Amino acid sequence: MFRLGRFIRAVGRDILVLWYACRNPATPLLVKIAALLIAAYVISPIDLVPDWFVLLGWTDDITLLALGIPALLRLVPEHVLREAHGAADGLLPRSRS
């Protein structure tokens, strides 16, 4: 259970960092479009596996977030990523691990 909570906090922080990075004009357009497509898929009621399958339905959304967001963050320029982390740290407290 502890690992799941840590995973959720890490993904939430990465989502916020990606949000701030996408707002920066120096972020490549490809990253911005891919982030928009990921958000649209996760929010959309149309899924590969319908969400009304209790646990299985959320698996594709969680997998996309867990793999897609870190992959996109690797494509963000380093100086933009530092600024985005700084903005996210100003909003969210650091974890106590």
Buried (B, 14 or more C-beta within 10 A) or exposed (E): EEEEEEEEEBBEBBBBBBBBBBEBEEBEEEBBEBBEEBBEBBEEEEBEEEEEEEEEBBBBBBEBBEEBBEEBBEEBBEEBBEBBBEBBEEEEEEEEE
